Amino acid sequence: MDTAVVIGVGPLAGLGGALCQRFAAMGLHVFAGGRTKAQVESVAQSIRDAGGEATAVVADATDEASVAALFDAAGDGLAVAIYNAGNNQPGRVIDMDADYFESAWRVCCFGGFLFGREAVRRFLPKGGGTLLFTGASASMRGRANFGAFSAAKGGLRNLAQAMAKEYGPEGVHVGHVVVDGAIGGEKIMRGFPQYAEKLGEQGMISLEGIADGFAYLHNQPHRAWTFEIDLRTSVERW
Ligand SMILES: NC(=O)c1ccc[n+]([C@@H]2O[C@H](COP(=O)([O-])OP(=O)(O)OC[C@H]3O[C@@H](n4cnc5c(N)ncnc54)[C@H](OP(=O)(O)O)[C@@H]3O)[C@@H](O)[C@H]2O)c1
């Protein structure tokens, strides 16, 4: 059975959870990686309850050994690897301490390197696979109060593009999905209820729609590959 590894899995109603559910519904055994045991287990259980195959793995995207262990768990059938870990904490550069900047880079960029490298090491001997990265508006532009996040997400995008060019000829389809706006998931709806209310349902990007984008990239034929898609609501000002 083909396997998919997703790292950066949080609540069921979050992008990591939605991606796990989507690729499991497509017939892959999904390895859901994340830092919080209860969350990854709940995502894996929801997939098994729906008749799919899933395994929860506690993994920290910034830890080299932990990322390798996640891929070891997924075994030889690896077909899809998705780097979804990311945080978005605002802050003015003048107020930022060095650790804060570095930790944003570790989660949003360095972890992508660890994960992407491990995926490619396993894809190459078997002739290819799909490696996808979750981006954000900050992948494309810097914005006041988001210096650390923009630097890290921009770095991740360039890493993804370099890897697409480096490993495309060897059968690895590397893609980057720019999520340009707030996601209508638990992070915003529960974490920032006033913001969610202000945006309204029409103003938040649908989890299903984003999962469609990832599935679309994975299903593309070798002779028509897309590196990047951007997704936003119809009402987004961009
Ligand atoms: N939410 C939005 O509005 C939005 C908008 C644009 C782009 N994005 C991007 O979408 C992705 C996340 O989607 P989401 O917001 O719906 O969240 P999510 O996929 O529900 O959850 C992401 C999970 O990543 C986990 N994580 C953080 N650091 C990690 C690490 N070092 N190792 C392993 N896991 C880690 C966090 O879980 P723990 O804290 O339990 O570890 C978090 O729950 C990120 O790449 C983000 O930049 C989000």
Ligand as a Chemical Component Dictionary entry (heavy atoms), coordinates in Angstrom:
data_LIG
# 
_chem_comp.id                   LIG 
_chem_comp.type                 NON-POLYMER 
_chem_comp.pdbx_formal_charge   0 
_chem_comp.three_letter_code    LIG 
# 
loop_
_chem_comp_atom.comp_id 
_chem_comp_atom.atom_id 
_chem_comp_atom.alt_atom_id 
_chem_comp_atom.type_symbol 
_chem_comp_atom.charge 
_chem_comp_atom.model_Cartn_x 
_chem_comp_atom.model_Cartn_y 
_chem_comp_atom.model_Cartn_z 
_chem_comp_atom.pdbx_ordinal 
LIG N1  N1  N 0  -4.500 29.038 9.825  1  
LIG C1  C1  C 0  -4.417 29.911 8.863  2  
LIG O1  O1  O 0  -5.244 30.809 8.744  3  
LIG C2  C2  C 0  -3.312 29.812 7.837  4  
LIG C3  C3  C 0  -3.281 30.732 6.790  5  
LIG C4  C4  C 0  -2.296 30.615 5.820  6  
LIG C5  C5  C 0  -1.365 29.591 5.892  7  
LIG N2  N2  N 1  -1.412 28.716 6.945  8  
LIG C6  C6  C 0  -0.426 27.653 6.976  9  
LIG O2  O2  O 0  -1.114 26.412 7.122  10 
LIG C7  C7  C 0  -0.350 25.520 7.920  11 
LIG C8  C8  C 0  -1.100 25.127 9.169  12 
LIG O3  O3  O 0  -2.459 25.062 8.963  13 
LIG P1  P1  P 0  -3.489 25.372 10.201 14 
LIG O4  O4  O 0  -3.304 26.764 10.665 15 
LIG O5  O5  O -1 -4.823 24.886 9.763  16 
LIG O6  O6  O 0  -2.961 24.479 11.358 17 
LIG P2  P2  P 0  -3.069 22.881 11.509 18 
LIG O7  O7  O 0  -2.715 22.262 10.203 19 
LIG O8  O8  O 0  -4.354 22.521 12.134 20 
LIG O9  O9  O 0  -1.973 22.622 12.568 21 
LIG C9  C9  C 0  -0.620 22.740 12.300 22 
LIG C10 C10 C 0  0.014  22.069 13.432 23 
LIG O10 O10 O 0  1.426  22.068 13.255 24 
LIG C11 C11 C 0  1.916  21.696 14.502 25 
LIG N3  N3  N 0  3.293  22.090 14.642 26 
LIG C12 C12 C 0  3.799  23.315 14.935 27 
LIG N4  N4  N 0  5.121  23.252 15.061 28 
LIG C13 C13 C 0  5.457  21.964 14.837 29 
LIG C14 C14 C 0  6.666  21.256 14.855 30 
LIG N5  N5  N 0  7.821  21.870 15.143 31 
LIG N6  N6  N 0  6.641  19.931 14.600 32 
LIG C15 C15 C 0  5.495  19.298 14.339 33 
LIG N7  N7  N 0  4.313  19.902 14.312 34 
LIG C16 C16 C 0  4.292  21.222 14.576 35 
LIG C17 C17 C 0  1.044  22.364 15.550 36 
LIG O11 O11 O 0  0.640  21.426 16.515 37 
LIG P3  P3  P 0  1.252  21.456 17.991 38 
LIG O12 O12 O 0  1.310  22.877 18.427 39 
LIG O13 O13 O 0  0.351  20.587 18.752 40 
LIG O14 O14 O 0  2.591  20.868 17.788 41 
LIG C18 C18 C 0  -0.201 22.733 14.778 42 
LIG O15 O15 O 0  -1.359 22.233 15.400 43 
LIG C19 C19 C 0  0.930  26.265 8.293  44 
LIG O16 O16 O 0  1.935  25.939 7.363  45 
LIG C20 C20 C 0  0.502  27.713 8.164  46 
LIG O17 O17 O 0  1.589  28.587 7.947  47 
LIG C21 C21 C 0  -2.346 28.805 7.913  48 
# 
loop_
_chem_comp_bond.comp_id 
_chem_comp_bond.atom_id_1 
_chem_comp_bond.atom_id_2 
_chem_comp_bond.value_order 
_chem_comp_bond.pdbx_ordinal 
LIG N1  C1  SING 1  
LIG C1  O1  DOUB 2  
LIG C1  C2  SING 3  
LIG C2  C3  SING 4  
LIG C2  C21 DOUB 5  
LIG C3  C4  DOUB 6  
LIG C4  C5  SING 7  
LIG C5  N2  DOUB 8  
LIG N2  C6  SING 9  
LIG N2  C21 SING 10 
LIG C6  O2  SING 11 
LIG C6  C20 SING 12 
LIG O2  C7  SING 13 
LIG C7  C8  SING 14 
LIG C7  C19 SING 15 
LIG C8  O3  SING 16 
LIG O3  P1  SING 17 
LIG P1  O4  DOUB 18 
LIG P1  O5  SING 19 
LIG P1  O6  SING 20 
LIG O6  P2  SING 21 
LIG P2  O7  DOUB 22 
LIG P2  O8  SING 23 
LIG P2  O9  SING 24 
LIG O9  C9  SING 25 
LIG C9  C10 SING 26 
LIG C10 O10 SING 27 
LIG C10 C18 SING 28 
LIG O10 C11 SING 29 
LIG C11 N3  SING 30 
LIG C11 C17 SING 31 
LIG N3  C12 SING 32 
LIG N3  C16 SING 33 
LIG C12 N4  DOUB 34 
LIG N4  C13 SING 35 
LIG C13 C14 SING 36 
LIG C13 C16 DOUB 37 
LIG C14 N5  SING 38 
LIG C14 N6  DOUB 39 
LIG N6  C15 SING 40 
LIG C15 N7  DOUB 41 
LIG N7  C16 SING 42 
LIG C17 O11 SING 43 
LIG C17 C18 SING 44 
LIG O11 P3  SING 45 
LIG P3  O12 DOUB 46 
LIG P3  O13 SING 47 
LIG P3  O14 SING 48 
LIG C18 O15 SING 49 
LIG C19 O16 SING 50 
LIG C19 C20 SING 51 
LIG C20 O17 SING 52 
# 
